[in-house]
Amino acid sequence: MANGNLVSFSARFSGKIGERTVDMNGVDLFEVVDEKIVEVWLFSEDQAAEDEFWGNKFY
């Protein structure tokens, strides 16, 4: 889907690091200026689970 300079699409991603795994849906949002991606926002369906997978704890 596009709206002006913003383009979004649904994504499914998975990965494995040692014994940790992740498999979930998300939405990626790109800002495009002069045919170049200038900014990216990534949204996952379960941010806490994704943070745990990557080893990031922000709480």
PDB file of N, CA, C and O in Angstrom:
ATOM      1  N   MET A   1       0.846  -1.155   0.000  1.00  0.00           N
ATOM      2  CA  MET A   1       0.000   0.000   0.000  1.00  0.00           C
ATOM      3  C   MET A   1       0.899   1.227   0.000  1.00  0.00           C
ATOM      4  O   MET A   1       1.931   1.235   0.671  1.00  0.00           O
ATOM      5  N   ALA A   2       0.528   2.252  -0.733  1.00  0.00           N
ATOM      6  CA  ALA A   2       1.311   3.480  -0.791  1.00  0.00           C
ATOM      7  C   ALA A   2       0.416   4.680  -0.517  1.00  0.00           C
ATOM      8  O   ALA A   2      -0.762   4.690  -0.873  1.00  0.00           O
ATOM      9  N   ASN A   3       0.992   5.683   0.116  1.00  0.00           N
ATOM     10  CA  ASN A   3       0.304   6.940   0.391  1.00  0.00           C
ATOM     11  C   ASN A   3       1.365   8.030   0.386  1.00  0.00           C
ATOM     12  O   ASN A   3       2.112   8.174   1.353  1.00  0.00           O
ATOM     13  N   GLY A   4       1.434   8.790  -0.684  1.00  0.00           N
ATOM     14  CA  GLY A   4       2.467   9.811  -0.803  1.00  0.00           C
ATOM     15  C   GLY A   4       3.838   9.165  -0.840  1.00  0.00           C
ATOM     16  O   GLY A   4       4.094   8.291  -1.669  1.00  0.00           O
ATOM     17  N   ASN A   5       4.719   9.588   0.051  1.00  0.00           N
ATOM     18  CA  ASN A   5       6.079   9.034   0.123  1.00  0.00           C
ATOM     19  C   ASN A   5       6.169   7.771   0.968  1.00  0.00           C
ATOM     20  O   ASN A   5       7.249   7.192   1.086  1.00  0.00           O
ATOM     21  N   LEU A   6       5.061   7.329   1.559  1.00  0.00           N
ATOM     22  CA  LEU A   6       5.093   6.170   2.444  1.00  0.00           C
ATOM     23  C   LEU A   6       4.592   4.924   1.727  1.00  0.00           C
ATOM     24  O   LEU A   6       3.577   4.953   1.032  1.00  0.00           O
ATOM     25  N   VAL A   7       5.324   3.832   1.909  1.00  0.00           N
ATOM     26  CA  VAL A   7       4.967   2.538   1.325  1.00  0.00           C
ATOM     27  C   VAL A   7       5.003   1.499   2.440  1.00  0.00           C
ATOM     28  O   VAL A   7       5.993   1.405   3.165  1.00  0.00           O
ATOM     29  N   SER A   8       3.942   0.727   2.585  1.00  0.00           N
ATOM     30  CA  SER A   8       3.905  -0.304   3.623  1.00  0.00           C
ATOM     31  C   SER A   8       3.575  -1.653   3.008  1.00  0.00           C
ATOM     32  O   SER A   8       2.931  -1.742   1.963  1.00  0.00           O
ATOM     33  N   PHE A   9       4.028  -2.689   3.679  1.00  0.00           N
ATOM     34  CA  PHE A   9       3.656  -4.033   3.261  1.00  0.00           C
ATOM     35  C   PHE A   9       3.724  -4.967   4.446  1.00  0.00           C
ATOM     36  O   PHE A   9       4.507  -4.761   5.374  1.00  0.00           O
ATOM     37  N   SER A  10       2.901  -5.992   4.406  1.00  0.00           N
ATOM     38  CA  SER A  10       2.922  -6.999   5.470  1.00  0.00           C
ATOM     39  C   SER A  10       4.066  -7.965   5.209  1.00  0.00           C
ATOM     40  O   SER A  10       4.433  -8.226   4.063  1.00  0.00           O
ATOM     41  N   ALA A  11       4.617  -8.487   6.285  1.00  0.00           N
ATOM     42  CA  ALA A  11       5.762  -9.393   6.175  1.00  0.00           C
ATOM     43  C   ALA A  11       5.605 -10.528   7.174  1.00  0.00           C
ATOM     44  O   ALA A  11       4.940 -10.384   8.200  1.00  0.00           O
ATOM     45  N   ARG A  12       6.208 -11.626   6.869  1.00  0.00           N
ATOM     46  CA  ARG A  12       6.322 -12.746   7.817  1.00  0.00           C
ATOM     47  C   ARG A  12       7.807 -13.046   7.920  1.00  0.00           C
ATOM     48  O   ARG A  12       8.491 -13.173   6.904  1.00  0.00           O
ATOM     49  N   PHE A  13       8.305 -13.159   9.138  1.00  0.00           N
ATOM     50  CA  PHE A  13       9.734 -13.404   9.308  1.00  0.00           C
ATOM     51  C   PHE A  13       9.963 -14.473  10.365  1.00  0.00           C
ATOM     52  O   PHE A  13       9.160 -14.659  11.279  1.00  0.00           O
ATOM     53  N   SER A  14      11.076 -15.164  10.212  1.00  0.00           N
ATOM     54  CA  SER A  14      11.441 -16.203  11.170  1.00  0.00           C
ATOM     55  C   SER A  14      12.953 -16.250  11.266  1.00  0.00           C
ATOM     56  O   SER A  14      13.665 -15.811  10.363  1.00  0.00           O
ATOM     57  N   GLY A  15      13.429 -16.790  12.376  1.00  0.00           N
ATOM     58  CA  GLY A  15      14.869 -16.918  12.557  1.00  0.00           C
ATOM     59  C   GLY A  15      15.184 -17.831  13.719  1.00  0.00           C
ATOM     60  O   GLY A  15      14.308 -18.178  14.511  1.00  0.00           O
ATOM     61  N   LYS A  16      16.448 -18.216  13.813  1.00  0.00           N
ATOM     62  CA  LYS A  16      16.912 -19.078  14.892  1.00  0.00           C
ATOM     63  C   LYS A  16      18.313 -18.632  15.292  1.00  0.00           C
ATOM     64  O   LYS A  16      19.193 -18.466  14.447  1.00  0.00           O
ATOM     65  N   ILE A  17      18.502 -18.444  16.583  1.00  0.00           N
ATOM     66  CA  ILE A  17      19.810 -18.151  17.164  1.00  0.00           C
ATOM     67  C   ILE A  17      20.010 -19.158  18.289  1.00  0.00           C
ATOM     68  O   ILE A  17      19.375 -19.051  19.339  1.00  0.00           O
ATOM     69  N   GLY A  18      20.877 -20.123  18.079  1.00  0.00           N
ATOM     70  CA  GLY A  18      21.038 -21.185  19.078  1.00  0.00           C
ATOM     71  C   GLY A  18      19.716 -21.897  19.283  1.00  0.00           C
ATOM     72  O   GLY A  18      19.149 -22.453  18.341  1.00  0.00           O
ATOM     73  N   GLU A  19      19.225 -21.882  20.511  1.00  0.00           N
ATOM     74  CA  GLU A  19      17.945 -22.512  20.830  1.00  0.00           C
ATOM     75  C   GLU A  19      16.763 -21.556  20.701  1.00  0.00           C
ATOM     76  O   GLU A  19      15.613 -21.992  20.745  1.00  0.00           O
ATOM     77  N   ARG A  20      17.028 -20.262  20.544  1.00  0.00           N
ATOM     78  CA  ARG A  20      15.946 -19.280  20.443  1.00  0.00           C
ATOM     79  C   ARG A  20      15.400 -19.247  19.019  1.00  0.00           C
ATOM     80  O   ARG A  20      16.160 -19.306  18.052  1.00  0.00           O
ATOM     81  N   THR A  21      14.089 -19.152  18.899  1.00  0.00           N
ATOM     82  CA  THR A  21      13.456 -19.043  17.584  1.00  0.00           C
ATOM     83  C   THR A  21      12.423 -17.926  17.619  1.00  0.00           C
ATOM     84  O   THR A  21      11.907 -17.555  18.673  1.00  0.00           O
ATOM     85  N   VAL A  22      12.142 -17.407  16.442  1.00  0.00           N
ATOM     86  CA  VAL A  22      11.084 -16.414  16.280  1.00  0.00           C
ATOM     87  C   VAL A  22      10.392 -16.709  14.956  1.00  0.00           C
ATOM     88  O   VAL A  22      11.036 -17.095  13.981  1.00  0.00           O
ATOM     89  N   ASP A  23       9.077 -16.525  14.932  1.00  0.00           N
ATOM     90  CA  ASP A  23       8.280 -16.730  13.715  1.00  0.00           C
ATOM     91  C   ASP A  23       7.004 -15.921  13.895  1.00  0.00           C
ATOM     92  O   ASP A  23       6.111 -16.319  14.644  1.00  0.00           O
ATOM     93  N   MET A  24       6.918 -14.788  13.210  1.00  0.00           N
ATOM     94  CA  MET A  24       5.745 -13.936  13.411  1.00  0.00           C
ATOM     95  C   MET A  24       5.507 -13.020  12.219  1.00  0.00           C
ATOM     96  O   MET A  24       6.325 -12.920  11.306  1.00  0.00           O
ATOM     97  N   ASN A  25       4.370 -12.363  12.261  1.00  0.00           N
ATOM     98  CA  ASN A  25       3.991 -11.396  11.238  1.00  0.00           C
ATOM     99  C   ASN A  25       4.435 -10.004  11.650  1.00  0.00           C
ATOM    100  O   ASN A  25       4.698  -9.733  12.821  1.00  0.00           O
ATOM    101  N   GLY A  26       4.511  -9.135  10.662  1.00  0.00           N
ATOM    102  CA  GLY A  26       4.846  -7.753  10.941  1.00  0.00           C
ATOM    103  C   GLY A  26       4.422  -6.867   9.784  1.00  0.00           C
ATOM    104  O   GLY A  26       3.892  -7.338   8.778  1.00  0.00           O
ATOM    105  N   VAL A  27       4.664  -5.591   9.947  1.00  0.00           N
ATOM    106  CA  VAL A  27       4.408  -4.603   8.906  1.00  0.00           C
ATOM    107  C   VAL A  27       5.664  -3.747   8.783  1.00  0.00           C
ATOM    108  O   VAL A  27       6.186  -3.262   9.786  1.00  0.00           O
ATOM    109  N   ASP A  28       6.145  -3.562   7.565  1.00  0.00           N
ATOM    110  CA  ASP A  28       7.298  -2.704   7.297  1.00  0.00           C
ATOM    111  C   ASP A  28       6.797  -1.450   6.605  1.00  0.00           C
ATOM    112  O   ASP A  28       5.968  -1.517   5.698  1.00  0.00           O
ATOM    113  N   LEU A  29       7.306  -0.307   7.037  1.00  0.00           N
ATOM    114  CA  LEU A  29       6.899   0.980   6.491  1.00  0.00           C
ATOM    115  C   LEU A  29       8.142   1.719   6.024  1.00  0.00           C
ATOM    116  O   LEU A  29       9.089   1.900   6.790  1.00  0.00           O
ATOM    117  N   PHE A  30       8.140   2.142   4.775  1.00  0.00           N
ATOM    118  CA  PHE A  30       9.282   2.825   4.172  1.00  0.00           C
ATOM    119  C   PHE A  30       8.867   4.226   3.740  1.00  0.00           C
ATOM    120  O   PHE A  30       7.767   4.433   3.229  1.00  0.00           O
ATOM    121  N   GLU A  31       9.768   5.183   3.953  1.00  0.00           N
ATOM    122  CA  GLU A  31       9.596   6.496   3.354  1.00  0.00           C
ATOM    123  C   GLU A  31      10.531   6.561   2.153  1.00  0.00           C
ATOM    124  O   GLU A  31      11.733   6.329   2.278  1.00  0.00           O
ATOM    125  N   VAL A  32       9.971   6.877   0.989  1.00  0.00           N
ATOM    126  CA  VAL A  32      10.735   6.903  -0.259  1.00  0.00           C
ATOM    127  C   VAL A  32      10.750   8.335  -0.793  1.00  0.00           C
ATOM    128  O   VAL A  32       9.700   8.953  -0.970  1.00  0.00           O
ATOM    129  N   VAL A  33      11.954   8.852  -1.046  1.00  0.00           N
ATOM    130  CA  VAL A  33      12.123  10.193  -1.595  1.00  0.00           C
ATOM    131  C   VAL A  33      13.082  10.087  -2.778  1.00  0.00           C
ATOM    132  O   VAL A  33      14.171   9.528  -2.651  1.00  0.00           O
ATOM    133  N   ASP A  34      12.685  10.611  -3.905  1.00  0.00           N
ATOM    134  CA  ASP A  34      13.502  10.556  -5.121  1.00  0.00           C
ATOM    135  C   ASP A  34      13.943   9.127  -5.440  1.00  0.00           C
ATOM    136  O   ASP A  34      15.100   8.880  -5.782  1.00  0.00           O
ATOM    137  N   GLU A  35      12.997   8.196  -5.321  1.00  0.00           N
ATOM    138  CA  GLU A  35      13.212   6.774  -5.627  1.00  0.00           C
ATOM    139  C   GLU A  35      14.225   6.087  -4.713  1.00  0.00           C
ATOM    140  O   GLU A  35      14.770   5.042  -5.067  1.00  0.00           O
ATOM    141  N   LYS A  36      14.481   6.670  -3.534  1.00  0.00           N
ATOM    142  CA  LYS A  36      15.398   6.068  -2.559  1.00  0.00           C
ATOM    143  C   LYS A  36      14.695   5.940  -1.212  1.00  0.00           C
ATOM    144  O   LYS A  36      13.941   6.824  -0.804  1.00  0.00           O
ATOM    145  N   ILE A  37      14.950   4.836  -0.534  1.00  0.00           N
ATOM    146  CA  ILE A  37      14.421   4.646   0.816  1.00  0.00           C
ATOM    147  C   ILE A  37      15.242   5.518   1.751  1.00  0.00           C
ATOM    148  O   ILE A  37      16.462   5.376   1.836  1.00  0.00           O
ATOM    149  N   VAL A  38      14.562   6.430   2.456  1.00  0.00           N
ATOM    150  CA  VAL A  38      15.269   7.339   3.359  1.00  0.00           C
ATOM    151  C   VAL A  38      15.004   7.040   4.832  1.00  0.00           C
ATOM    152  O   VAL A  38      15.758   7.479   5.700  1.00  0.00           O
ATOM    153  N   GLU A  39      13.939   6.298   5.116  1.00  0.00           N
ATOM    154  CA  GLU A  39      13.644   5.943   6.500  1.00  0.00           C
ATOM    155  C   GLU A  39      12.817   4.663   6.518  1.00  0.00           C
ATOM    156  O   GLU A  39      12.024   4.415   5.610  1.00  0.00           O
ATOM    157  N   VAL A  40      13.005   3.853   7.556  1.00  0.00           N
ATOM    158  CA  VAL A  40      12.314   2.564   7.675  1.00  0.00           C
ATOM    159  C   VAL A  40      11.803   2.403   9.100  1.00  0.00           C
ATOM    160  O   VAL A  40      12.505   2.715  10.061  1.00  0.00           O
ATOM    161  N   TRP A  41      10.573   1.913   9.227  1.00  0.00           N
ATOM    162  CA  TRP A  41       9.991   1.543  10.509  1.00  0.00           C
ATOM    163  C   TRP A  41       9.529   0.096  10.393  1.00  0.00           C
ATOM    164  O   TRP A  41       8.888  -0.274   9.410  1.00  0.00           O
ATOM    165  N   LEU A  42       9.849  -0.719  11.385  1.00  0.00           N
ATOM    166  CA  LEU A  42       9.473  -2.138  11.392  1.00  0.00           C
ATOM    167  C   LEU A  42       8.579  -2.407  12.598  1.00  0.00           C
ATOM    168  O   LEU A  42       8.922  -2.040  13.722  1.00  0.00           O
ATOM    169  N   PHE A  43       7.451  -3.036  12.369  1.00  0.00           N
ATOM    170  CA  PHE A  43       6.492  -3.342  13.429  1.00  0.00           C
ATOM    171  C   PHE A  43       6.251  -4.843  13.444  1.00  0.00           C
ATOM    172  O   PHE A  43       5.899  -5.427  12.419  1.00  0.00           O
ATOM    173  N   SER A  44       6.439  -5.471  14.600  1.00  0.00           N
ATOM    174  CA  SER A  44       6.167  -6.907  14.719  1.00  0.00           C
ATOM    175  C   SER A  44       4.912  -7.112  15.557  1.00  0.00           C
ATOM    176  O   SER A  44       4.506  -6.233  16.318  1.00  0.00           O
ATOM    177  N   GLU A  45       4.307  -8.282  15.406  1.00  0.00           N
ATOM    178  CA  GLU A  45       3.060  -8.536  16.129  1.00  0.00           C
ATOM    179  C   GLU A  45       3.277  -8.736  17.621  1.00  0.00           C
ATOM    180  O   GLU A  45       2.331  -8.611  18.399  1.00  0.00           O
ATOM    181  N   ASP A  46       4.498  -9.044  18.038  1.00  0.00           N
ATOM    182  CA  ASP A  46       4.795  -9.244  19.455  1.00  0.00           C
ATOM    183  C   ASP A  46       6.195  -8.691  19.741  1.00  0.00           C
ATOM    184  O   ASP A  46       7.188  -9.417  19.688  1.00  0.00           O
ATOM    185  N   GLN A  47       6.251  -7.402  20.042  1.00  0.00           N
ATOM    186  CA  GLN A  47       7.545  -6.735  20.220  1.00  0.00           C
ATOM    187  C   GLN A  47       8.346  -7.340  21.365  1.00  0.00           C
ATOM    188  O   GLN A  47       9.565  -7.476  21.257  1.00  0.00           O
ATOM    189  N   ALA A  48       7.687  -7.705  22.457  1.00  0.00           N
ATOM    190  CA  ALA A  48       8.403  -8.288  23.591  1.00  0.00           C
ATOM    191  C   ALA A  48       9.070  -9.606  23.206  1.00  0.00           C
ATOM    192  O   ALA A  48      10.211  -9.857  23.595  1.00  0.00           O
ATOM    193  N   ALA A  49       8.368 -10.451  22.446  1.00  0.00           N
ATOM    194  CA  ALA A  49       8.939 -11.727  22.006  1.00  0.00           C
ATOM    195  C   ALA A  49      10.100 -11.497  21.043  1.00  0.00           C
ATOM    196  O   ALA A  49      11.097 -12.216  21.096  1.00  0.00           O
ATOM    197  N   GLU A  50       9.980 -10.500  20.164  1.00  0.00           N
ATOM    198  CA  GLU A  50      11.081 -10.215  19.246  1.00  0.00           C
ATOM    199  C   GLU A  50      12.290  -9.674  20.003  1.00  0.00           C
ATOM    200  O   GLU A  50      13.422 -10.061  19.712  1.00  0.00           O
ATOM    201  N   ASP A  51      12.068  -8.785  20.971  1.00  0.00           N
ATOM    202  CA  ASP A  51      13.171  -8.270  21.786  1.00  0.00           C
ATOM    203  C   ASP A  51      13.883  -9.402  22.518  1.00  0.00           C
ATOM    204  O   ASP A  51      15.112  -9.426  22.585  1.00  0.00           O
ATOM    205  N   GLU A  52      13.115 -10.335  23.063  1.00  0.00           N
ATOM    206  CA  GLU A  52      13.708 -11.476  23.767  1.00  0.00           C
ATOM    207  C   GLU A  52      14.536 -12.330  22.801  1.00  0.00           C
ATOM    208  O   GLU A  52      15.622 -12.791  23.152  1.00  0.00           O
ATOM    209  N   PHE A  53      14.026 -12.539  21.596  1.00  0.00           N
ATOM    210  CA  PHE A  53      14.763 -13.314  20.598  1.00  0.00           C
ATOM    211  C   PHE A  53      16.120 -12.678  20.302  1.00  0.00           C
ATOM    212  O   PHE A  53      17.138 -13.370  20.269  1.00  0.00           O
ATOM    213  N   TRP A  54      16.136 -11.362  20.087  1.00  0.00           N
ATOM    214  CA  TRP A  54      17.384 -10.661  19.761  1.00  0.00           C
ATOM    215  C   TRP A  54      18.258 -10.411  20.982  1.00  0.00           C
ATOM    216  O   TRP A  54      19.411  -9.999  20.856  1.00  0.00           O
ATOM    217  N   GLY A  55      17.698 -10.663  22.173  1.00  0.00           N
ATOM    218  CA  GLY A  55      18.473 -10.436  23.395  1.00  0.00           C
ATOM    219  C   GLY A  55      18.395  -9.021  23.899  1.00  0.00           C
ATOM    220  O   GLY A  55      19.233  -8.596  24.694  1.00  0.00           O
ATOM    221  N   ASN A  56      17.386  -8.272  23.442  1.00  0.00           N
ATOM    222  CA  ASN A  56      17.188  -6.881  23.873  1.00  0.00           C
ATOM    223  C   ASN A  56      16.107  -6.836  24.925  1.00  0.00           C
ATOM    224  O   ASN A  56      14.992  -7.306  24.701  1.00  0.00           O
ATOM    225  N   LYS A  57      16.431  -6.273  26.067  1.00  0.00           N
ATOM    226  CA  LYS A  57      15.424  -6.131  27.115  1.00  0.00           C
ATOM    227  C   LYS A  57      15.364  -4.657  27.488  1.00  0.00           C
ATOM    228  O   LYS A  57      16.293  -4.113  28.084  1.00  0.00           O
ATOM    229  N   PHE A  58      14.249  -4.019  27.124  1.00  0.00           N
ATOM    230  CA  PHE A  58      14.082  -2.596  27.345  1.00  0.00           C
ATOM    231  C   PHE A  58      13.064  -2.303  28.448  1.00  0.00           C
ATOM    232  O   PHE A  58      12.430  -1.248  28.442  1.00  0.00           O
ATOM    233  N   TYR A  59      12.910  -3.215  29.372  1.00  0.00           N
ATOM    234  CA  TYR A  59      11.932  -3.011  30.426  1.00  0.00           C
ATOM    235  C   TYR A  59      12.558  -3.238  31.776  1.00  0.00           C
ATOM    236  O   TYR A  59      11.884  -3.112  32.799  1.00  0.00           O
TER     237      TYR A  59
END
